[in-house]
Amino acid sequence: MKEKTKIKKVRRLSGETRVPGDKSISHRAAILGSIAEGTTRIKSFADGDDCNQTLKAFRLMGMRIGRRRESSTVEIYGRGLHGLREPDGIIDVGNSGTSIRLLTGLLSAQPFFSVLSGDSSVRSRPMKRVVEPLRKMGAQIGGREQSNKAPLAIQGSSLTGINYDSPIPSAQVKSALLLAGLYAQGHTEIREPLPSRDHTERMLEVFGARIEAEKGATRISRTEGLKAQEIDVPGDLSSAAFFLVAGLITKDSEVNIKGVGINQTRNGIIEILKQMGGDLRLDNVQEISGEPRADITVRSSKLRGVKIDGELVVRSIDELPIICGAAALAEGETIIQGAGELRVKETDRIRAMANELIRFGVKAEEYPEGIRIIGMQRLKGSTCFSYGDHRIAMTLAILGLVTEGKTIVVDTSCIKSSFPGFWEVLDKLAG
């Protein structure tokens, strides 16, 4: 039976809090720590199911990994670029699309056989975007639907660097090729039509890889070894986004979130919320472990509709569901275009958000690669559905804070995949 959560309207939100460590950065720190020489310590490691699946994968490949949950610290005892061992079973990444795509790149260069799979959502996600360029490097990969769907069977092999023009801006594709490029003869260069998030490039540089990045292109050379590091992961902006929007749409509210990552390749939501008229301030800006972070404060604001497309979509792709939530309460029309990637996430997020906003009484129309939303002042309570997607579930919960009547969100257990403490933070801010 699917878990149902009843959301009550709140009078206001106030106080300061922290959110879990950034998922994207935690994945990458775990991967690079596992193939570096020495002990890598990762502070504020994301404690959701997705990142735990990445740790589990490396344990299956012989890595010794320690965990201090009280301090959210992970210790990885790396054995270098060639220290992984052939797993004796299938590597199951659960719901983590990041894990399966990045590991496909890494495992293509290992001297052993491996199989990657996941839950029904991961098994339905397109993998050719990663498999095809890796095959051009010499990778031997097979899978369902002509290698477009997991499970993927990978026979590790010697790789050669390539120059690759990616048809889409995708950090997961780029990261898979960069990880393979660590082992490939020569150079590997990836060019994108728009810059995707650059966490992998930053992390590779911290660990000592031979990498160069300039606008539109990233180049990596075969690397002899990586050195273990002390990594402090910033708070996840994608998790903070729900409470930033909550603070803006709830009357008489002020919310402060400490130490949130503000990487310029994925901070589109900050720019979008400011364009919508949101009262949002950054303080204590600093860079730690190669990543910028800041304390973010929001206050209740009257929002207005905006047009979102191009680079802003790429820089806010994971936050677009909660941006749709903000648009539901903004004055006027919001149009999101060029966001076709939302259709191949954990669920079809364009269709899901259009369907669920309509349940709240909002006018919403889906396009092939986007959505049109007409904001309104009051939402009506309803029974709504997450489709098993953690970001949809959290967006619906936030909207429930300002609806008239009862709001029930069906299937909220998926939230633990990325933000196990979501409800505790929400209760704290609601008093």
C-alpha positions as CSV (number, residue, x, y, z in Angstrom):
1,M,0.0,0.0,0.0
2,K,1.4,3.4,-1.0
3,E,2.2,5.8,1.8
4,K,-0.2,8.8,2.1
5,T,0.7,12.1,3.9
6,K,-1.9,14.7,4.9
7,I,-0.6,18.3,4.7
8,K,-2.1,21.1,6.8
9,K,-2.1,24.7,5.9
10,V,0.4,26.7,8.0
11,R,0.2,30.3,9.3
12,R,3.9,31.1,8.6
13,L,7.4,29.6,8.3
14,S,10.3,31.0,10.2
15,G,13.8,30.1,11.4
16,E,17.1,28.8,10.1
17,T,18.0,25.3,9.0
18,R,20.4,23.1,7.0
19,V,19.7,20.7,4.2
20,P,21.5,17.4,3.4
21,G,24.8,17.5,1.5
22,D,24.5,17.9,-2.3
23,K,23.6,14.6,-4.0
24,S,25.5,15.3,-7.2
25,I,28.7,16.2,-5.3
26,S,28.3,13.3,-2.9
27,H,28.1,10.8,-5.8
28,R,31.2,12.2,-7.4
29,A,33.2,12.3,-4.2
30,A,32.4,8.7,-3.5
31,I,33.4,7.6,-7.0
32,L,36.7,9.5,-7.1
33,G,37.5,8.6,-3.5
34,S,37.2,5.0,-4.4
35,I,39.7,5.2,-7.3
36,A,42.1,7.5,-5.5
37,E,45.2,6.5,-3.5
38,G,44.7,6.8,0.3
39,T,41.8,7.7,2.6
40,T,39.2,10.2,1.4
41,R,37.0,11.7,4.1
42,I,33.7,13.2,2.9
43,K,31.9,15.5,5.3
44,S,28.1,16.1,5.0
45,F,27.7,13.2,2.6
46,A,24.1,13.0,1.4
47,D,22.3,10.3,3.4
48,G,19.6,9.5,0.9
49,D,19.0,6.1,-0.8
50,D,20.5,7.3,-4.1
51,C,24.0,8.1,-2.8
52,N,23.9,5.1,-0.5
53,Q,23.5,2.9,-3.6
54,T,26.7,4.4,-5.0
55,L,28.5,3.4,-1.8
56,K,27.0,0.0,-2.0
57,A,28.2,-0.4,-5.6
58,F,31.8,0.2,-4.5
59,R,31.6,-2.1,-1.6
60,L,30.5,-4.8,-4.1
61,M,33.7,-4.0,-5.9
62,G,35.9,-4.6,-2.9
63,M,36.1,-1.1,-1.4
64,R,36.3,-0.6,2.4
65,I,34.1,2.2,3.3
66,G,33.4,3.6,6.8
67,R,30.4,5.6,7.9
68,R,29.8,8.0,10.9
69,R,26.2,8.9,10.6
70,E,26.1,11.2,13.6
71,S,28.5,13.5,11.7
72,S,27.4,12.6,8.1
73,T,31.0,11.6,7.4
74,V,32.1,8.8,5.0
75,E,35.6,7.4,4.9
76,I,36.8,5.6,1.7
77,Y,40.0,3.6,1.8
78,G,41.0,4.0,-1.9
79,R,43.4,1.7,-3.7
80,G,44.0,3.8,-6.7
81,L,42.7,3.8,-10.3
82,H,43.2,0.1,-10.7
83,G,42.1,-1.1,-7.3
84,L,38.5,-2.1,-8.1
85,R,37.6,-5.8,-8.2
86,E,35.0,-7.7,-10.3
87,P,31.7,-7.9,-8.4
88,D,30.2,-11.3,-7.9
89,G,26.7,-10.2,-8.6
90,I,24.6,-7.5,-10.3
91,I,25.2,-3.9,-9.2
92,D,21.7,-2.6,-8.3
93,V,21.6,1.2,-8.2
94,G,18.0,1.4,-7.0
95,N,16.4,4.6,-8.2
96,S,19.7,6.4,-8.9
97,G,20.0,7.5,-12.5
98,T,23.2,9.3,-11.6
99,S,24.8,6.1,-10.3
100,I,24.0,4.0,-13.3
101,R,25.2,6.5,-15.9
102,L,28.4,7.5,-14.2
103,L,29.3,3.9,-13.3
104,T,28.7,2.9,-16.9
105,G,31.6,5.2,-17.9
106,L,33.9,4.1,-15.1
107,L,33.2,0.4,-15.5
108,S,33.8,0.5,-19.2
109,A,37.5,1.0,-18.5
110,Q,37.9,-1.7,-15.8
111,P,39.6,-5.1,-16.5
112,F,36.5,-7.1,-15.6
113,F,32.9,-7.9,-16.3
114,S,30.0,-6.2,-14.6
115,V,26.2,-5.8,-14.8
116,L,24.3,-2.6,-13.8
117,S,20.6,-2.5,-13.1
118,G,18.1,-0.6,-11.0
119,D,14.4,-0.3,-10.2
120,S,11.7,0.0,-12.8
121,S,12.2,3.8,-13.1
122,V,16.0,3.4,-13.8
123,R,15.3,0.5,-16.2
124,S,13.1,2.7,-18.3
125,R,15.5,5.6,-18.6
126,P,17.4,6.1,-21.9
127,M,21.0,4.9,-21.8
128,K,22.1,5.2,-25.4
129,R,23.1,8.8,-24.8
130,V,25.9,7.3,-22.6
131,V,26.5,4.0,-24.3
132,E,27.0,5.2,-27.9
133,P,29.9,7.7,-27.2
134,L,31.5,5.1,-24.8
135,R,31.4,2.6,-27.6
136,K,33.2,5.1,-29.8
137,M,36.0,5.0,-27.2
138,G,36.1,1.2,-27.5
139,A,33.7,0.2,-24.7
140,Q,31.9,-3.2,-24.9
141,I,28.4,-2.6,-23.5
142,G,25.1,-4.6,-24.1
143,G,21.6,-4.1,-22.8
144,R,17.9,-4.2,-23.5
145,E,16.3,-2.4,-26.5
146,Q,19.6,-2.3,-28.4
147,S,21.5,-1.2,-25.3
148,N,19.2,1.7,-24.6
149,K,17.8,0.3,-21.4
150,A,19.2,-1.4,-18.3
151,P,20.3,-4.0,-17.3
152,L,23.6,-3.2,-18.9
153,A,26.3,-5.8,-19.3
154,I,29.8,-4.3,-19.5
155,Q,33.0,-6.1,-20.4
156,G,35.7,-3.7,-19.5
157,S,38.3,-3.0,-22.2
158,S,41.1,-0.7,-23.3
159,L,39.7,2.7,-24.3
160,T,40.9,5.5,-26.6
161,G,40.0,9.1,-26.2
162,I,37.6,10.8,-28.6
163,N,36.3,14.3,-29.4
164,Y,32.5,14.2,-28.8
165,D,29.9,16.7,-29.7
166,S,27.0,15.9,-27.3
167,P,23.6,16.7,-28.9
168,I,22.2,17.6,-25.4
169,P,23.6,19.4,-22.4
170,S,23.9,16.5,-19.9
171,A,26.2,16.4,-16.9
172,Q,25.6,12.7,-16.6
173,V,26.8,12.0,-20.2
174,K,29.7,14.3,-19.8
175,S,30.7,12.8,-16.4
176,A,30.5,9.2,-17.8
177,L,32.9,10.2,-20.6
178,L,35.3,12.0,-18.3
179,L,35.5,9.0,-15.9
180,A,36.2,6.8,-18.9
181,G,38.7,9.4,-20.1
182,L,40.8,9.0,-17.0
183,Y,41.8,5.6,-18.3
184,A,41.7,6.2,-22.1
185,Q,44.8,6.5,-24.3
186,G,45.2,10.1,-25.4
187,H,42.7,12.9,-24.8
188,T,38.9,12.9,-24.5
189,E,37.1,16.1,-25.2
190,I,33.3,16.8,-24.8
191,R,31.5,19.7,-26.3
192,E,28.0,20.7,-25.3
193,P,25.4,23.0,-26.9
194,L,24.9,24.7,-23.5
195,P,27.1,24.2,-20.4
196,S,25.8,21.5,-18.0
197,R,26.7,21.4,-14.3
198,D,30.4,21.1,-13.7
199,H,30.7,19.3,-10.4
200,T,32.7,16.4,-12.0
201,E,35.2,18.8,-13.5
202,R,35.7,20.6,-10.2
203,M,36.0,17.4,-8.3
204,L,38.4,15.8,-10.8
205,E,40.7,18.9,-10.5
206,V,40.6,18.6,-6.6
207,F,41.7,15.0,-6.8
208,G,44.5,15.8,-9.2
209,A,43.3,14.7,-12.7
210,R,44.7,16.2,-15.8
211,I,41.6,18.2,-16.9
212,E,41.0,21.5,-18.7
213,A,37.6,23.2,-19.1
214,E,36.7,26.2,-21.2
215,K,33.4,27.6,-22.4
216,G,31.6,24.8,-24.3
217,A,34.3,22.2,-24.0
218,T,35.9,19.9,-21.4
219,R,39.1,18.0,-22.0
220,I,40.7,15.2,-19.9
221,S,43.9,13.3,-20.5
222,R,44.8,9.8,-19.3
223,T,45.8,10.1,-15.6
224,E,48.4,8.1,-13.8
225,G,46.7,8.5,-10.4
226,L,44.4,10.4,-8.1
227,K,45.2,11.5,-4.5
228,A,42.8,11.1,-1.6
229,Q,41.2,14.3,-0.3
230,E,39.2,15.9,2.5
231,I,35.9,16.9,1.0
232,D,33.3,19.1,2.6
233,V,30.0,18.8,0.7
234,P,27.8,21.9,0.5
235,G,24.1,21.8,1.2
236,D,22.0,20.6,-1.8
237,L,20.4,23.5,-3.6
238,S,17.9,21.1,-5.1
239,S,16.7,20.2,-1.6
240,A,16.9,23.8,-0.3
241,A,14.7,24.9,-3.3
242,F,11.6,23.5,-1.7
243,F,12.0,25.6,1.4
244,L,13.1,28.7,-0.5
245,V,9.8,28.5,-2.5
246,A,7.9,27.7,0.7
247,G,9.2,30.8,2.4
248,L,8.3,32.9,-0.6
249,I,4.7,31.7,-1.0
250,T,3.7,31.5,2.7
251,K,2.5,34.7,4.3
252,D,4.6,36.5,7.0
253,S,7.5,34.0,6.5
254,E,11.3,34.3,6.7
255,V,13.5,31.3,6.2
256,N,17.3,31.0,6.3
257,I,19.2,28.0,5.0
258,K,22.9,27.6,5.9
259,G,25.8,26.6,3.7
260,V,23.9,25.9,0.4
261,G,25.8,25.2,-2.8
262,I,25.5,28.0,-5.4
263,N,27.5,26.6,-8.3
264,Q,26.9,28.8,-11.2
265,T,26.1,25.9,-13.6
266,R,23.1,24.9,-11.5
267,N,21.9,28.0,-9.6
268,G,19.2,28.9,-12.1
269,I,16.5,28.7,-9.5
270,I,18.1,31.6,-7.6
271,E,17.9,33.8,-10.7
272,I,14.4,32.6,-11.6
273,L,13.0,33.3,-8.2
274,K,14.5,36.8,-8.2
275,Q,13.0,37.4,-11.7
276,M,9.7,36.3,-10.3
277,G,10.0,39.1,-7.6
278,G,11.2,36.9,-4.8
279,D,13.0,38.5,-1.8
280,L,16.1,36.4,-1.7
281,R,19.5,37.2,-0.3
282,L,22.9,35.5,-0.3
283,D,25.3,35.9,2.7
284,N,28.6,34.4,3.8
285,V,29.6,33.4,0.3
286,Q,32.8,31.2,0.2
287,E,34.4,28.4,-1.7
288,I,35.3,25.0,0.0
289,S,36.5,21.8,-1.7
290,G,36.2,23.5,-5.0
291,E,32.5,24.4,-4.7
292,P,31.0,27.8,-3.8
293,R,28.4,28.0,-1.1
294,A,26.3,30.6,0.8
295,D,23.6,31.2,3.4
296,I,20.3,31.9,1.6
297,T,17.5,33.9,3.2
298,V,14.0,34.3,1.7
299,R,11.0,36.4,2.8
300,S,7.4,36.2,1.8
301,S,6.9,37.8,-1.6
302,K,4.3,38.6,-4.2
303,L,5.5,36.5,-7.2
304,R,4.9,37.2,-10.9
305,G,4.9,34.9,-13.9
306,V,8.1,34.6,-16.1
307,K,9.3,32.9,-19.2
308,I,12.0,30.2,-18.6
309,D,14.0,28.8,-21.5
310,G,17.6,28.2,-22.9
311,E,20.4,28.2,-20.4
312,L,18.2,28.9,-17.5
313,V,16.4,25.5,-18.0
314,V,19.7,23.7,-18.0
315,R,20.8,25.4,-14.9
316,S,17.6,24.6,-13.0
317,I,16.5,21.3,-14.6
318,D,16.1,19.4,-11.2
319,E,14.3,22.4,-9.6
320,L,11.7,22.9,-12.3
321,P,9.0,21.0,-10.5
322,I,9.1,23.3,-7.5
323,I,9.4,26.3,-9.8
324,C,6.1,25.1,-11.3
325,G,4.8,25.2,-7.8
326,A,5.9,28.8,-7.4
327,A,4.3,29.6,-10.7
328,A,1.0,28.2,-9.5
329,L,0.8,31.1,-7.0
330,A,2.4,33.8,-9.2
331,E,0.5,36.6,-10.8
332,G,0.1,36.0,-14.5
333,E,1.5,33.4,-16.9
334,T,4.7,31.3,-16.6
335,I,6.0,29.5,-19.6
336,I,8.8,26.9,-19.5
337,Q,10.2,25.9,-22.8
338,G,13.1,23.6,-24.0
339,A,12.7,21.3,-21.0
340,G,12.2,18.0,-22.8
341,E,14.6,16.3,-20.4
342,L,11.9,16.5,-17.7
343,R,10.0,13.7,-19.6
344,V,12.8,11.2,-19.0
345,K,13.5,11.8,-15.3
346,E,12.1,9.5,-12.5
347,T,8.7,10.1,-14.2
348,D,7.5,12.4,-16.9
349,R,7.7,15.5,-14.8
350,I,6.0,17.8,-17.4
351,R,2.9,15.6,-17.5
352,A,3.0,15.0,-13.7
353,M,3.1,18.7,-12.8
354,A,0.4,19.6,-15.3
355,N,-1.9,16.9,-14.0
356,E,-1.3,17.7,-10.3
357,L,-1.6,21.5,-10.6
358,I,-5.0,21.0,-12.3
359,R,-6.1,19.1,-9.2
360,F,-5.2,22.2,-7.1
361,G,-7.4,24.3,-9.5
362,V,-4.6,25.8,-11.5
363,K,-4.7,26.2,-15.2
364,A,-1.8,24.2,-16.7
365,E,-1.1,23.1,-20.2
366,E,1.7,20.8,-21.2
367,Y,3.8,21.2,-24.4
368,P,6.1,18.6,-25.9
369,E,9.1,20.2,-24.2
370,G,7.5,22.5,-21.6
371,I,4.5,23.7,-19.7
372,R,2.3,26.8,-19.4
373,I,0.9,27.8,-16.0
374,I,-1.6,30.5,-15.1
375,G,-1.1,31.5,-11.5
376,M,-3.8,32.1,-9.0
377,Q,-4.1,33.5,-5.5
378,R,-5.8,30.5,-3.8
379,L,-5.3,26.8,-4.3
380,K,-7.9,24.2,-3.4
381,G,-7.0,21.2,-1.3
382,S,-7.1,17.8,-3.1
383,T,-5.8,14.3,-3.2
384,C,-2.7,14.3,-5.4
385,F,-0.1,11.9,-6.6
386,S,3.7,11.8,-6.7
387,Y,4.1,9.1,-9.4
388,G,6.9,7.7,-7.2
389,D,9.0,10.8,-7.9
390,H,10.6,12.4,-4.9
391,R,10.7,15.9,-6.4
392,I,7.0,15.8,-7.4
393,A,6.1,14.5,-3.9
394,M,8.0,17.4,-2.1
395,T,6.6,20.0,-4.5
396,L,3.0,18.8,-3.7
397,A,3.8,18.9,0.0
398,I,4.9,22.5,-0.2
399,L,1.8,23.5,-2.1
400,G,-0.3,21.9,0.6
401,L,1.1,24.4,3.1
402,V,-0.9,27.2,1.4
403,T,-4.1,25.4,0.1
404,E,-7.6,25.9,1.4
405,G,-8.9,22.6,2.7
406,K,-7.3,19.2,3.1
407,T,-4.3,18.1,0.9
408,I,-3.3,14.5,0.7
409,V,-0.2,13.4,-1.2
410,V,-0.2,9.8,-2.3
411,D,3.1,7.9,-2.4
412,T,5.5,10.0,-0.3
413,S,7.9,7.2,0.7
414,C,10.0,8.1,-2.4
415,I,11.2,11.3,-0.6
416,K,13.7,9.3,1.3
417,S,15.7,8.6,-1.9
418,S,17.0,12.2,-1.8
419,F,15.9,13.9,1.4
420,P,15.2,11.6,4.4
421,G,14.8,14.5,6.8
422,F,12.4,16.5,4.7
423,W,9.4,16.3,7.1
424,E,11.6,17.1,10.1
425,V,12.9,20.3,8.5
426,L,9.4,21.3,7.4
427,D,8.0,20.7,11.0
428,K,10.8,22.8,12.4
429,L,10.2,25.8,10.2
430,A,6.4,25.5,10.7
431,G,6.9,25.6,14.5
